[in-house]
Amino acid sequence: MYLAVGLGNPEKKYFNTPHNMGFAAADRLVETLGGEFTKCECKSVTAHLRVNGEKVIVAKPVTYMNLSGEAVSELVRKYKVEKGKLVVVYDDTDIPMGQLRIRAQGSAGSHNGMKSIVQLLGTEDFVRVRVGIGKETPMARIDYVLSQITEEDKQLLNPALDRAAQALSDFVHGCPVDKVMQQYNGK
């Protein structure tokens, strides 16, 4: 069983913000796999799918970003997600706008949602897909990540979200993470 989690904030006012790239990638993954979000469980909305005969759950925590670990840890416990079968997708201001960076493990960096997940899971050993939202801006980081995405930025982010969804799809189809990294990192 695979668990793919997209991070974001649940209120409508946040949907078109850089901080909701995880939600947007999860939406595209579910659309690609022909499913829909139909359940509310473990402080998340989830889509339950089958890929190559294996169960795949795609989740969007409704805890708000900084408490994402509450939802992810509950889902991991409930479904007994095995090591190597959890992938989290989220925004990263340290990566140039529109680029992806995939890692098999690593620190949470400065991302509060990831800090919450690492703390509550007690491990950094899970796959992460980071969607770059970094750009020069006079705004404070918190103001920028919660601002509305410009049409110009959408030109870079939409293809990145498509690639992120495809990377997630490859992962839940059983493609080894090192091959997913080779194909999508830096693009």
Backbone torsions as a table, in degrees:
resi	resn	phi	psi	omega
1	MET	NA	134.9	177.7
2	TYR	-108.8	145.3	174.0
3	LEU	-124.0	117.7	176.3
4	ALA	-112.2	123.1	-175.4
5	VAL	-119.6	126.9	173.3
6	GLY	-103.2	129.9	-178.2
7	LEU	-94.1	145.9	178.6
8	GLY	179.5	-168.2	176.8
9	ASN	-117.5	138.1	-169.3
10	PRO	-78.6	-20.5	-176.5
11	GLU	-72.7	145.9	-177.3
12	LYS	-55.0	-35.1	-178.0
13	LYS	-63.1	-16.7	-179.8
14	TYR	-96.7	-8.3	-171.1
15	PHE	-58.8	-37.7	-176.5
16	ASN	-103.3	41.5	-179.7
17	THR	-116.5	155.2	177.8
18	PRO	-57.4	-31.1	-176.9
19	HIS	-70.3	-10.9	-177.9
20	ASN	-103.4	22.5	179.0
21	MET	-61.4	-32.6	177.9
22	GLY	-64.5	-44.6	176.3
23	PHE	-60.3	-45.0	-177.5
24	ALA	-62.9	-41.3	178.7
25	ALA	-67.0	-39.2	177.8
26	ALA	-64.0	-41.2	177.5
27	ASP	-59.5	-44.8	-179.3
28	ARG	-67.2	-36.4	177.3
29	LEU	-61.9	-48.2	-178.6
30	VAL	-62.9	-40.7	177.2
31	GLU	-62.3	-44.5	179.0
32	THR	-59.7	-39.3	-177.4
33	LEU	-85.7	-1.0	176.0
34	GLY	77.6	30.3	179.9
35	GLY	-116.4	-167.8	174.6
36	GLU	-156.3	156.5	177.7
37	PHE	-78.9	115.6	-175.0
38	THR	-127.3	-11.8	-176.1
39	LYS	-117.8	150.6	169.5
40	CYS	-116.3	117.1	-177.7
41	GLU	-157.4	152.0	174.3
42	CYS	48.7	43.6	179.2
43	LYS	58.5	35.8	-178.5
44	SER	-147.6	159.6	163.2
45	VAL	-100.0	137.7	-174.1
46	THR	-133.7	154.3	171.3
47	ALA	-118.3	130.5	178.8
48	HIS	-107.8	123.4	-174.4
49	LEU	-133.0	168.0	171.2
50	ARG	-122.6	130.4	177.6
51	VAL	-129.3	119.6	-177.8
52	ASN	51.4	38.0	177.9
53	GLY	80.9	-2.5	-178.7
54	GLU	-106.0	142.1	179.5
55	LYS	-70.6	137.3	175.5
56	VAL	-130.9	127.6	174.1
57	ILE	-112.6	127.8	174.2
58	VAL	-109.7	128.1	-174.2
59	ALA	-127.5	147.5	171.2
60	LYS	-127.0	105.6	179.7
61	PRO	-60.9	141.7	178.0
62	VAL	-106.5	20.3	-177.2
63	THR	-85.5	-3.9	-167.1
64	TYR	75.3	153.1	-169.4
65	MET	-51.0	-50.8	-171.2
66	ASN	-67.3	-12.2	178.8
67	LEU	-115.0	20.5	-176.9
68	SER	-55.0	-31.8	-179.0
69	GLY	-60.4	-30.1	178.1
70	GLU	-60.1	-47.8	-178.8
71	ALA	-69.0	-47.3	-176.2
72	VAL	-63.0	-44.1	-179.4
73	SER	-65.0	-37.8	177.0
74	GLU	-64.3	-43.1	179.0
75	LEU	-64.4	-43.1	179.7
76	VAL	-61.1	-44.1	179.0
77	ARG	-67.6	-47.3	-176.6
78	LYS	-59.3	-44.2	-175.1
79	TYR	-99.5	5.0	177.8
80	LYS	49.8	52.0	-177.7
81	VAL	-66.1	125.0	-178.0
82	GLU	-75.4	155.2	175.7
83	LYS	-55.6	135.8	178.7
84	GLY	88.0	0.0	-178.5
85	LYS	-117.9	13.0	173.9
86	LEU	-109.3	131.5	174.4
87	VAL	-133.2	134.8	-179.4
88	VAL	-120.1	131.8	178.1
89	VAL	-115.9	134.5	-175.7
90	TYR	-158.7	169.7	179.9
91	ASP	-80.6	153.6	176.7
92	ASP	-144.6	118.6	-179.7
93	THR	-75.8	-12.7	-179.8
94	ASP	-87.6	-2.8	178.7
95	ILE	-111.4	135.7	-179.0
96	PRO	-55.4	144.8	-179.9
97	MET	-48.2	125.4	174.5
98	GLY	89.0	-4.3	177.6
99	GLN	-95.2	155.6	176.0
100	LEU	-111.4	149.4	171.2
101	ARG	-139.0	119.0	-178.2
102	ILE	-112.3	136.2	179.2
103	ARG	-138.0	148.8	177.8
104	ALA	-78.1	-21.4	178.3
105	GLN	-168.6	176.4	178.1
106	GLY	149.4	177.1	-177.4
107	SER	-75.5	169.3	178.1
108	ALA	-80.2	-14.6	-176.9
109	GLY	61.5	-140.4	-178.0
110	SER	-96.3	6.5	-175.4
111	HIS	-84.2	115.3	-175.3
112	ASN	-64.5	-35.2	177.0
113	GLY	-62.6	-42.4	178.7
114	MET	-69.7	-36.2	176.7
115	LYS	-58.9	-42.4	179.1
116	SER	-63.0	-42.9	-179.7
117	ILE	-65.2	-48.8	-179.5
118	VAL	-59.5	-44.0	-179.0
119	GLN	-61.8	-48.1	-174.0
120	LEU	-79.5	-25.7	173.8
121	LEU	-81.9	-25.8	-178.8
122	GLY	75.5	21.9	179.9
123	THR	-155.4	154.1	171.9
124	GLU	-105.7	7.2	-171.5
125	ASP	-91.7	71.8	173.2
126	PHE	-153.6	156.3	-175.7
127	VAL	-73.7	141.1	174.9
128	ARG	-133.7	140.4	175.4
129	VAL	-115.8	114.5	-178.0
130	ARG	-105.0	128.8	178.4
131	VAL	-100.7	118.8	-177.6
132	GLY	-69.0	127.8	175.7
133	ILE	-123.5	9.1	-174.6
134	GLY	-69.4	136.0	174.3
135	LYS	-164.0	161.4	176.3
136	GLU	-69.8	128.3	178.2
137	THR	-153.8	143.2	177.4
138	PRO	-77.6	-8.9	-177.6
139	MET	-74.3	152.1	169.7
140	ALA	-64.3	150.8	-176.0
141	ARG	-53.3	-47.0	-177.8
142	ILE	-62.8	-38.5	178.3
143	ASP	-67.7	-41.2	-179.5
144	TYR	-63.2	-49.9	-174.7
145	VAL	-66.8	-20.3	178.9
146	LEU	-102.8	6.2	177.8
147	SER	-83.1	163.9	178.1
148	GLN	-73.7	140.2	179.9
149	ILE	-72.6	132.1	179.7
150	THR	-77.5	160.4	176.5
151	GLU	-60.2	-38.3	178.7
152	GLU	-62.0	-44.6	179.6
153	ASP	-68.0	-31.8	177.3
154	LYS	-59.4	-31.1	179.7
155	GLN	-62.4	-29.9	177.6
156	LEU	-91.8	-35.8	-174.4
157	LEU	-77.7	-36.6	-179.1
158	ASN	-59.6	-47.3	176.3
159	PRO	-64.6	-33.9	178.3
160	ALA	-65.3	-40.0	178.5
161	LEU	-67.1	-37.4	175.3
162	ASP	-61.8	-43.9	179.0
163	ARG	-66.5	-39.3	178.5
164	ALA	-62.4	-44.4	178.2
165	ALA	-63.1	-39.4	178.6
166	GLN	-67.6	-39.4	177.0
167	ALA	-62.4	-43.6	176.9
168	LEU	-62.4	-41.9	178.5
169	SER	-62.1	-45.0	177.7
170	ASP	-58.7	-43.8	-179.3
171	PHE	-60.7	-48.9	-177.9
172	VAL	-74.5	-13.0	172.0
173	HIS	-85.1	3.3	174.6
174	GLY	95.9	5.3	178.0
175	CYS	-66.6	131.1	179.4
176	PRO	-59.3	142.9	-174.7
177	VAL	-60.3	-32.5	179.9
178	ASP	-65.9	-34.0	176.8
179	LYS	-72.2	-38.4	176.4
180	VAL	-62.2	-42.5	178.7
181	MET	-60.5	-46.3	-179.4
182	GLN	-60.0	-39.0	-176.1
183	GLN	-75.5	-35.5	-169.0
184	TYR	-113.1	-19.6	-176.0
185	ASN	-61.8	135.0	175.3
186	GLY	77.5	1.0	-177.7
187	LYS	-100.4	NA	NA
